[in-house]
Amino acid sequence: MRTALLPAPSLLTRRSVPEGIRITKVGLWYIVLTILVAVPAANTGNNALYLVEAFLLALLVVSGVASRQNLRRLDLGFEPPAEIYAKQPFSIRYTIHNRGRFMSRRLLVVAGVGEGKPTLIPHIPIQGTDRGLMEVQVEHRGIHQVPYLHFSSIFPLGLFRKGLRYRIDRQLLVYPEVDTTRSVSVEQLGGEGELPSTDAGAGYDLLSLRLFREGDDRRGIHWKQTARTGNLIFMERAADTGRRLSIQLDNAVGDLADPEDILRFERLVSRAATATHHCLKSDYEVELITRSGLVPFGRGGFHRRRILEHLALLETVPRQRDPLVDSNLEAPRLRLHMESES
C-alpha cells in the first residue's frame, strides 16, 4: 500500500461526535422494574417504596453520566500496515491514551474500519495508554476513506450502549486480491506467457549441458559432470527473455452496470496482481500494460508495489478497437481481457 497517502502515525485529539444511546436487554428490564416500583409507590405513598424508587432512578442517572465520561477525553493513534490486500485480513496498530484525571476507561469497543470485528479494550487506567492490534478486512480494492473510529461501551452497569465517533480522516490504499496460498509460475499462467525462451543467453534457467567450447565463460562449467565424464561440460542457460513476463490487461470494457460483469473485471485485476506477486517473487522481470498506462519491466519489491498500486487504482475506460501495443515482442505475454473470463 502507498502509505504516502497517510499522515505519519500520531496521537490525534479530536472532538467526539455523539452517536446516541441504545438500550440493552438488561436496561429494558431495569426500566420495567423502575415503573413497577413507581406505580405502587405513587398509589400507596409508602416511604420505603419511594426510597427504592429514588435509588433506582439515581442509579440510572449515575450510569448515564459514567457511561458518557467513559468515552470522552481519548487520544487516538492509528497505524495501518504498509500493504493491504482486498479480501485478506490485516492488522491495524492502534494507540489510545486516556487523558482523564479522575476516571479510568473500561469496556471500550472500537470499530469503524472495513469488515473487521469490533475490538474490545477492557481497561485503560487514568492517564494510561493502551496499545494493540485491530483485525480488519476490506472487500474491495482502491482508496478507502476512514473518516471515523467508532467507540461504544456498556460501562458501568450494562443498561445502555452509548456511542461516540472520533474523527481521524484517513485513507487506505487497498491492493487487489492476491492468491498467496499456492505458488504460481509462468508455465501455469496460461495465455501467451507460458513458454520460456529457447535461445541461449545469460539468463537463469538451464537450457542444456554440452561440451565446453573455446570462448565460453569458465564460470559456467559444470564441475560435477566434468569430473564424471572427464570432459569439460558447460551449462548453457536460456536467454533473459525467459525470465520476463508482460502482463497485458485490457480495461477498455466501457461502463459496467451488471454486477456479474463487474465481478469478472475484478477477477481479471486479481489475476494480474497474483501473476505480478508470484513472478516477481521468482525474480522475473515483469511489466504491466493497460489502457490507462504502462509500468515498464522491473524487479524487486518497489516495482511490485508500483504495479499493485496501478492495479488498485485501475478504472474501466470506453471500448476501443485497437489492441494493446506490445512494448517487447520477444517477452512472453499474459493477455487478460473480458472475453477470457466469459
VENBEL-V479218 format. One record per residue. N is the residue number from 1. PHI is phi in degrees with one decimal (999 if undefined). OMEGA is omega in whole degrees, 0 to 359 (NA if undefined). BURIAL is 1 if it has 24 or more other ideal C-beta (glycine too) atoms within 12 Angstrom, else 0. Layout:
N | PHI | OMEGA | BURIAL
N | PHI | OMEGA | BURIAL
//
This chain:
1 | 999 | 179 | 1
2 | -81.7 | 182 | 1
3 | -70.2 | 175 | 0
4 | -63.1 | 177 | 0
5 | -69.3 | 187 | 1
6 | -108.6 | 172 | 1
7 | -67.9 | 180 | 0
8 | -60.8 | 181 | 0
9 | -58.3 | 179 | 0
10 | -159.5 | 177 | 0
11 | -78.4 | 183 | 0
12 | -107.0 | 175 | 1
13 | -109.0 | 182 | 0
14 | -129.3 | 177 | 1
15 | -67.0 | 180 | 0
16 | -81.8 | 180 | 1
17 | -117.5 | 181 | 0
18 | -62.4 | 176 | 0
19 | -108.4 | 180 | 0
20 | 97.9 | 183 | 0
21 | -124.2 | 175 | 0
22 | -116.9 | 181 | 0
23 | -78.9 | 177 | 0
24 | -93.5 | 177 | 0
25 | -63.3 | 178 | 0
26 | -63.6 | 179 | 0
27 | -64.3 | 178 | 1
28 | -62.4 | 178 | 0
29 | -67.4 | 179 | 0
30 | -66.2 | 178 | 0
31 | -66.2 | 176 | 0
32 | -59.8 | 178 | 0
33 | -63.2 | 179 | 0
34 | -61.8 | 179 | 1
35 | -68.1 | 180 | 0
36 | -63.3 | 178 | 0
37 | -78.2 | 184 | 1
38 | -67.3 | 183 | 0
39 | -64.0 | 179 | 0
40 | -68.1 | 178 | 0
41 | -65.0 | 179 | 0
42 | -72.0 | 182 | 0
43 | -77.6 | 185 | 0
44 | -100.5 | 184 | 0
45 | 69.6 | 181 | 0
46 | -72.4 | 183 | 0
47 | -65.1 | 180 | 0
48 | -63.5 | 178 | 0
49 | -66.8 | 176 | 0
50 | -62.8 | 179 | 0
51 | -64.3 | 178 | 0
52 | -63.1 | 180 | 0
53 | -63.6 | 179 | 1
54 | -62.8 | 179 | 0
55 | -64.0 | 180 | 0
56 | -63.7 | 179 | 1
57 | -68.0 | 179 | 0
58 | -63.0 | 179 | 0
59 | -64.5 | 178 | 0
60 | -65.7 | 179 | 1
61 | -66.1 | 180 | 0
62 | -60.1 | 179 | 0
63 | -62.1 | 180 | 1
64 | -65.7 | 180 | 1
65 | -65.7 | 181 | 0
66 | -64.6 | 180 | 1
67 | -66.1 | 178 | 1
68 | -66.2 | 180 | 1
69 | -67.7 | 182 | 1
70 | -66.0 | 183 | 1
71 | -103.9 | 185 | 1
72 | -99.8 | 176 | 1
73 | 58.2 | 177 | 1
74 | -117.9 | 173 | 1
75 | -107.7 | 188 | 1
76 | -116.2 | 168 | 1
77 | -119.7 | 190 | 1
78 | -141.5 | 186 | 1
79 | -131.0 | 178 | 1
80 | -74.6 | 178 | 1
81 | -72.2 | 182 | 1
82 | -68.4 | 182 | 1
83 | -133.3 | 179 | 1
84 | -127.7 | 180 | 1
85 | -117.3 | 179 | 1
86 | -62.1 | 176 | 1
87 | 64.4 | 176 | 1
88 | -123.4 | 181 | 1
89 | -60.8 | 176 | 0
90 | -145.8 | 185 | 1
91 | -114.0 | 174 | 0
92 | -109.5 | 180 | 1
93 | -82.6 | 180 | 0
94 | -120.2 | 174 | 1
95 | -135.8 | 180 | 1
96 | -125.2 | 181 | 1
97 | -111.0 | 179 | 1
98 | -90.9 | 179 | 1
99 | -86.6 | 180 | 1
100 | -65.5 | 183 | 1
101 | -103.7 | 186 | 0
102 | -126.2 | 187 | 0
103 | -148.5 | 174 | 1
104 | -76.2 | 180 | 1
105 | -107.3 | 185 | 1
106 | -133.8 | 172 | 1
107 | 52.5 | 176 | 1
108 | -87.3 | 177 | 1
109 | -117.2 | 184 | 1
110 | -110.8 | 178 | 1
111 | -150.6 | 174 | 1
112 | 122.7 | 180 | 1
113 | -122.9 | 174 | 1
114 | 59.8 | 184 | 1
115 | -105.8 | 184 | 0
116 | -75.0 | 178 | 1
117 | -77.6 | 176 | 0
118 | -60.8 | 181 | 1
119 | -107.9 | 180 | 1
120 | -94.1 | 175 | 0
121 | -114.3 | 187 | 1
122 | -65.5 | 189 | 0
123 | -159.0 | 170 | 0
124 | -128.0 | 183 | 1
125 | -68.4 | 178 | 0
126 | -59.6 | 183 | 0
127 | 57.7 | 181 | 0
128 | -99.0 | 183 | 0
129 | -133.5 | 175 | 0
130 | -114.8 | 178 | 1
131 | -125.2 | 180 | 0
132 | -172.1 | 182 | 0
133 | -123.6 | 173 | 0
134 | -103.2 | 177 | 1
135 | -85.9 | 183 | 0
136 | -134.0 | 180 | 1
137 | -152.3 | 178 | 1
138 | -117.4 | 189 | 1
139 | -86.5 | 187 | 0
140 | -128.7 | 178 | 1
141 | -73.2 | 176 | 1
142 | 110.4 | 179 | 1
143 | -87.9 | 180 | 0
144 | -114.6 | 177 | 1
145 | -84.2 | 174 | 0
146 | -122.1 | 185 | 1
147 | -74.0 | 186 | 0
148 | -135.9 | 158 | 1
149 | -109.7 | 184 | 1
150 | -100.3 | 177 | 1
151 | -112.5 | 174 | 1
152 | -142.3 | 182 | 1
153 | -160.7 | 173 | 1
154 | -106.7 | 178 | 1
155 | -65.8 | 6 | 1
156 | -99.2 | 189 | 1
157 | -112.9 | 180 | 1
158 | 75.7 | 181 | 0
159 | -79.6 | 182 | 1
160 | -136.1 | 172 | 1
161 | -108.3 | 181 | 1
162 | -101.8 | 182 | 1
163 | -127.9 | 174 | 1
164 | -137.6 | 175 | 1
165 | -111.8 | 175 | 1
166 | -110.0 | 182 | 1
167 | -73.0 | 177 | 0
168 | -124.1 | 175 | 1
169 | 50.7 | 178 | 0
170 | -114.5 | 174 | 1
171 | -121.3 | 176 | 1
172 | -118.2 | 174 | 1
173 | -94.8 | 186 | 1
174 | -104.9 | 178 | 1
175 | -74.7 | 176 | 1
176 | -62.8 | 178 | 1
177 | -63.4 | 179 | 1
178 | -124.7 | 178 | 1
179 | -86.1 | 181 | 0
180 | -100.2 | 186 | 0
181 | -78.9 | 180 | 0
182 | -139.5 | 179 | 0
183 | -79.3 | 181 | 0
184 | -129.5 | 175 | 1
185 | -115.8 | 179 | 1
186 | -59.4 | 182 | 1
187 | -63.8 | 182 | 0
188 | -89.5 | 187 | 0
189 | -80.4 | 182 | 1
190 | 79.6 | 180 | 0
191 | 68.0 | 182 | 1
192 | -104.5 | 183 | 0
193 | -113.1 | 187 | 1
194 | -95.3 | 186 | 0
195 | -103.2 | 175 | 1
196 | -73.2 | 180 | 1
197 | -67.1 | 175 | 1
198 | -103.7 | 179 | 0
199 | -93.7 | 177 | 0
200 | -72.5 | 180 | 1
201 | -175.8 | 184 | 0
202 | -107.4 | 181 | 0
203 | -86.8 | 185 | 1
204 | -111.5 | 183 | 0
205 | -74.3 | 177 | 1
206 | -76.3 | 180 | 0
207 | -92.7 | 180 | 0
208 | -168.3 | 171 | 0
209 | -110.9 | 181 | 0
210 | -147.1 | 178 | 0
211 | -69.2 | 179 | 0
212 | -66.5 | 179 | 0
213 | -116.0 | 178 | 0
214 | -62.6 | 180 | 0
215 | 100.7 | 178 | 0
216 | -70.4 | 178 | 0
217 | -72.4 | 183 | 0
218 | -65.9 | 177 | 0
219 | -69.0 | 179 | 0
220 | -92.9 | 180 | 1
221 | -72.3 | 176 | 0
222 | -91.0 | 190 | 1
223 | -70.9 | 179 | 0
224 | -67.4 | 177 | 0
225 | -67.0 | 177 | 0
226 | -62.7 | 179 | 0
227 | -66.6 | 182 | 0
228 | -74.0 | 185 | 0
229 | -97.2 | 183 | 0
230 | 85.0 | 178 | 0
231 | -117.6 | 178 | 0
232 | -70.0 | 181 | 0
233 | -106.8 | 184 | 1
234 | -107.5 | 177 | 1
235 | -91.4 | 179 | 1
236 | -91.6 | 184 | 1
237 | -107.7 | 180 | 1
238 | -72.6 | 179 | 1
239 | -67.8 | 183 | 0
240 | -61.2 | 181 | 1
241 | -60.8 | 177 | 1
242 | -72.7 | 178 | 1
243 | -108.6 | 179 | 1
244 | -121.3 | 174 | 1
245 | -147.0 | 175 | 1
246 | -102.8 | 179 | 1
247 | -95.2 | 183 | 1
248 | -115.3 | 183 | 1
249 | -110.9 | 182 | 1
250 | -88.0 | 179 | 1
251 | -98.9 | 176 | 1
252 | -84.6 | 184 | 1
253 | -119.0 | 180 | 1
254 | 74.6 | 178 | 0
255 | -77.5 | 181 | 0
256 | -98.2 | 179 | 0
257 | -104.6 | 181 | 0
258 | -74.2 | 179 | 0
259 | -56.3 | 179 | 0
260 | -67.6 | 177 | 0
261 | -67.0 | 177 | 0
262 | -62.2 | 179 | 0
263 | -64.2 | 178 | 0
264 | -63.4 | 179 | 0
265 | -65.8 | 179 | 1
266 | -65.8 | 176 | 1
267 | -66.5 | 176 | 1
268 | -62.2 | 180 | 1
269 | -62.5 | 179 | 1
270 | -65.8 | 177 | 1
271 | -62.5 | 178 | 1
272 | -63.2 | 179 | 1
273 | -66.4 | 179 | 1
274 | -65.2 | 178 | 1
275 | -61.8 | 178 | 1
276 | -60.6 | 183 | 1
277 | -59.8 | 187 | 1
278 | -75.6 | 182 | 1
279 | -70.7 | 177 | 1
280 | -66.8 | 176 | 1
281 | -65.0 | 178 | 0
282 | -91.2 | 175 | 1
283 | 68.9 | 170 | 1
284 | -80.3 | 165 | 1
285 | -89.5 | 185 | 1
286 | -129.7 | 171 | 1
287 | -124.5 | 177 | 1
288 | -125.7 | 178 | 1
289 | -118.9 | 173 | 1
290 | -133.9 | 176 | 1
291 | -68.2 | 183 | 1
292 | -93.6 | 180 | 0
293 | 155.5 | 182 | 0
294 | -125.4 | 169 | 0
295 | -108.8 | 189 | 1
296 | -67.7 | 182 | 0
297 | -56.1 | 177 | 1
298 | -172.8 | 179 | 1
299 | -132.1 | 170 | 1
300 | 95.1 | 184 | 0
301 | -66.2 | 180 | 0
302 | -64.4 | 179 | 0
303 | -65.7 | 177 | 1
304 | -60.6 | 180 | 1
305 | -66.5 | 177 | 1
306 | -61.7 | 181 | 1
307 | -67.8 | 181 | 1
308 | -64.7 | 176 | 1
309 | -66.1 | 177 | 1
310 | -61.2 | 180 | 1
311 | -69.4 | 180 | 1
312 | -63.0 | 183 | 1
313 | -99.3 | 185 | 1
314 | -68.1 | 177 | 1
315 | -121.1 | 177 | 1
316 | -74.7 | 178 | 1
317 | -128.0 | 179 | 0
318 | -56.9 | 181 | 0
319 | -63.0 | 180 | 0
320 | -136.3 | 181 | 0
321 | -84.2 | 184 | 0
322 | -68.7 | 178 | 0
323 | -72.5 | 175 | 0
324 | -64.8 | 183 | 1
325 | -88.8 | 177 | 0
326 | -73.7 | 175 | 0
327 | -88.4 | 181 | 0
328 | -147.6 | 184 | 0
329 | -68.9 | 183 | 0
330 | -86.9 | 183 | 0
331 | -77.2 | 173 | 1
332 | -58.9 | 186 | 1
333 | -126.3 | 170 | 1
334 | -120.0 | 182 | 1
335 | -94.8 | 181 | 1
336 | -124.4 | 179 | 1
337 | -149.1 | 187 | 1
338 | -63.2 | 181 | 1
339 | -63.4 | 180 | 0
340 | -72.6 | 179 | 0
341 | -97.7 | 183 | 0
342 | -83.4 | NA | 0
//
